[in-house]
Structures are given as C-alpha cells and as structure tokens.
Amino acid sequence: MKGINHLPFTVTLDEDQLEHLADAVAARIAGRAPVAHDRQLDDDAILDSREAVNYLRLPSLNALHRLTAAEGIPSLQRVPRDRLRFRKRDLGDWLAGDV
C-alpha cells in the first residue's frame, strides 16, 4: 500500500503488540539504513537492552525480555520498572553456561 490518506486515527496497543511493532519497524529500517558500528565494549561494559540483543544475537528485544524473565539472564535494575541494563561479562558467562 503506497498512498496514505491524512486522516486522523488512533491505534491502541498493549505492551506486547507495541514491542512487536517496534521490532518490525526496526527490522524494516535496518534493511534500508547503513549499519552502525558497535562501540568497542570491554568485559565490564554496561549494555542497554538493544546492545544486549545484539551481543546475544537475539531476534528481538521482546526475546530478551522473555529470556530475562524466564531464565534469569543476569541483569541490572535499580528499582522495579527501571530500564534493564546488562554487564557484558555476565552475559558472556551466561552464554558459556557459567551462571
């Protein structure tokens, strides 16, 4: 569909639907945009969720959230509902089965 009618509309999404939409849009944009180079990360680096997804080679941010909740991927969170952060060394240990 190419044309867009400039009509106002509202879409209501729950958190999972919004995450799915964000992943789909990100994947579509990634196919068009030049690839950004990952910053060099030492083992003590603190990663945000997107960097953790890339480091773990997960298909989506939603996949990271599911794994964090279900399997206990080591994460850093100061207070409930705060953004998740991840220590690169901890993720490497988790991948190696040392956690």
Contact map, one row per residue, 1 for C-alpha under 8 A:
111000000000000000000000000000000000000000000000000000000000000000000000000000000000000000000000000
111100000000000000000000000000000000000000000000000000000000000000000000000000000000000000000000000
111110000000000000000000000000000000000000000000000000000000000000000000000000000000000000000000000
011111000000000000000000000000000000000000000000000000000000000000000000000000000000000000000000000
001111100000000000000000000000000000000000000000000000000000000000000000000000000000000000000000000
000111110000000000000000000000000000000000000000000000000000000000000000000000000000000000000000000
000011111000000000000000000000000000000000000000000000000000000000000000000000000000000000000000000
000001111100000000000000000000000000000000000000000000000000000000000000000000000000000000000000000
000000111110000000000000000000000000000000000000000000000000000000000000000000000000000000000000000
000000011111000000000000000000000000000000000000000000000000000000000000000000000000000000000000000
000000001111100000000000000000000000000000000000000000000000000000000000000000000000000000000000000
000000000111110000000000000000000000000000000000000000000000000000000000000000000000000000000000000
000000000011111111000000000000000000000000000000000000000000000000000000000000000000000000000000000
000000000001111111000000000000000000000000000000000000000000000000000000000000000000000000000000000
000000000000111111100000000000000000000000000000000000000000000000000000000000000000000000000000000
000000000000111111110000000000000000000000000000000000000000010000000000000000000000000000000000000
000000000000111111111000000000000000000000000000000000000000000000000000000000000000000000000000000
000000000000111111111100000000000000000000000000000000000000000000000000000000000000000000000000000
000000000000001111111110000000000000000000000000000000000000110000000000000000000000000000000000000
000000000000000111111111000000000000000000000000000000000000010000000000000000000000000000000000000
000000000000000011111111100000000000000000000000000000000000000000000000000000000000000000000000000
000000000000000001111111110000000000000000000000000000000000000000000000000000000000000000000000000
000000000000000000111111111000000000000000000000000000000001100000000000000000000000000000000000000
000000000000000000011111111100000000000000000000000000000000000000000000000000000000000000000000000
000000000000000000001111111110000000000000000000000000000000000000000000000000000000000000000000000
000000000000000000000111111111000000000000000000000000000000000000000000000000000000000000000000000
000000000000000000000011111111100000000000000000000000000000000000000000000000000000000000000000000
000000000000000000000001111111110000000000000000000000000000000000000000000000000000000000000000000
000000000000000000000000111111111000000000000000000000000000000000000000000000000000000000000000000
000000000000000000000000011111111110000000000000000000000000000000000000000000000000000000000000000
000000000000000000000000001111111000000000000000000000000000000000000000000000000000000000000000000
000000000000000000000000000111111100000000000000000000000000000000000000000000000000000000000000000
000000000000000000000000000011111110000000000000000000000000000000000000000000000000000000000000000
000000000000000000000000000001011111000000000000000000000000000000000000000000000000000000000000000
000000000000000000000000000001001111100000000000000000000000000000000000000000000000000000000000000
000000000000000000000000000000000111110000000000000000000000000000000000000000000000000000000000000
000000000000000000000000000000000011111000000000000000000000000000000000000000000000000000000000000
000000000000000000000000000000000001111100000000000000000000000000000000000000000000000000000000000
000000000000000000000000000000000000111110000000000000000000000000000000000000000000000000000000000
000000000000000000000000000000000000011111000000000000000000000000000000000000000000000000000000000
000000000000000000000000000000000000001111111000000000000000000000000000000000000000000100000000000
000000000000000000000000000000000000000111111000000000000000000000000000000000000000000100000000000
000000000000000000000000000000000000000011111000000000000000000000000000000000000000001110000000000
000000000000000000000000000000000000000011111100000000000000000000000000000000000000001110000000000
000000000000000000000000000000000000000011111110000000000000000000000000000000000000001110000000000
000000000000000000000000000000000000000000011111000000000000000000000000000000000000111100000000000
000000000000000000000000000000000000000000001111111100000000000000000000000000000000111100000000000
000000000000000000000000000000000000000000000111111100000000000000000000000000000001110000000000000
000000000000000000000000000000000000000000000011111110000000100100000000000000000001110000000000000
000000000000000000000000000000000000000000000011111111000000100000000000000000000000000000000000000
000000000000000000000000000000000000000000000011111111100000000000000000000000000000000000000000000
000000000000000000000000000000000000000000000011111111110000000100000000000000000000010100100000000
000000000000000000000000000000000000000000000000111111111111100100000000000000000000000000000000000
000000000000000000000000000000000000000000000000011111111100000000000000000000000000000000000000000
000000000000000000000000000000000000000000000000001111111100000000000000000000000000000000000000000
000000000000000000000000000000000000000000000000000111111100000000000000000000000000000000100010000
000000000000000000000000000000000000000000000000000011111110000000000000000000000000000000000000000
000000000000000000000000000000000000000000000000000011111111101100000000000000000000000000000000000
000000000000000000000000000000000000000000000000000010001111101000000000000000000000000000000000000
000000000000000000000010000000000000000000000000000010000111111100000000000000000000000000000000000
000000000000000000100010000000000000000000000000110010000111111110000000000000000000000000000000000
000000000000000100110000000000000000000000000000000000000001111111000000000000000000000000000000000
000000000000000000000000000000000000000000000000000000000111111111100000000000000000000000000000000
000000000000000000000000000000000000000000000000100110000101111111110000000000000000000000000000000
000000000000000000000000000000000000000000000000000000000000111111111000000000000000000000000000000
000000000000000000000000000000000000000000000000000000000000011111111100000000000000000000000000000
000000000000000000000000000000000000000000000000000000000000001111111111100000000000000000000000000
000000000000000000000000000000000000000000000000000000000000000111111111111000000000000000000000000
000000000000000000000000000000000000000000000000000000000000000011111111100000000000000000000000000
000000000000000000000000000000000000000000000000000000000000000001111111000000000000000000000000000
000000000000000000000000000000000000000000000000000000000000000000111111100000000000000000000000000
000000000000000000000000000000000000000000000000000000000000000000111111110000000000000000000000000
000000000000000000000000000000000000000000000000000000000000000000111011111000000000000000100100000
000000000000000000000000000000000000000000000000000000000000000000010001111100000000011001100100000
000000000000000000000000000000000000000000000000000000000000000000010000111110000001111000000000000
000000000000000000000000000000000000000000000000000000000000000000000000011111000001111000000000000
000000000000000000000000000000000000000000000000000000000000000000000000001111110111100000000000000
000000000000000000000000000000000000000000000000000000000000000000000000000111110100000000000000000
000000000000000000000000000000000000000000000000000000000000000000000000000011111100000000000000000
000000000000000000000000000000000000000000000000000000000000000000000000000011111100000000000000000
000000000000000000000000000000000000000000000000000000000000000000000000000000111110000000000000000
000000000000000000000000000000000000000000000000000000000000000000000000000011111111000000000000000
000000000000000000000000000000000000000000000000000000000000000000000000000010001111100000000000000
000000000000000000000000000000000000000000000001100000000000000000000000001110000111110000000000000
000000000000000000000000000000000000000000000111100000000000000000000000001110000011111000000000000
000000000000000000000000000000000000000000000111100100000000000000000000011100000001111101100000000
000000000000000000000000000000000000000000111110000000000000000000000000011100000000111111100000000
000000000000000000000000000000000000000011111110000100000000000000000000000000000000011111110000000
000000000000000000000000000000000000000000111000000000000000000000000000000000000000001111111000000
000000000000000000000000000000000000000000000000000000000000000000000000010000000000011111111100001
000000000000000000000000000000000000000000000000000100010000000000000000110000000000011111111110000
000000000000000000000000000000000000000000000000000000000000000000000000000000000000000111111111000
000000000000000000000000000000000000000000000000000000000000000000000000000000000000000011111111111
000000000000000000000000000000000000000000000000000000000000000000000000110000000000000001111111111
000000000000000000000000000000000000000000000000000000010000000000000000000000000000000000111111110
000000000000000000000000000000000000000000000000000000000000000000000000000000000000000000011111110
000000000000000000000000000000000000000000000000000000000000000000000000000000000000000000001111111
000000000000000000000000000000000000000000000000000000000000000000000000000000000000000000001111111
000000000000000000000000000000000000000000000000000000000000000000000000000000000000000001001100111
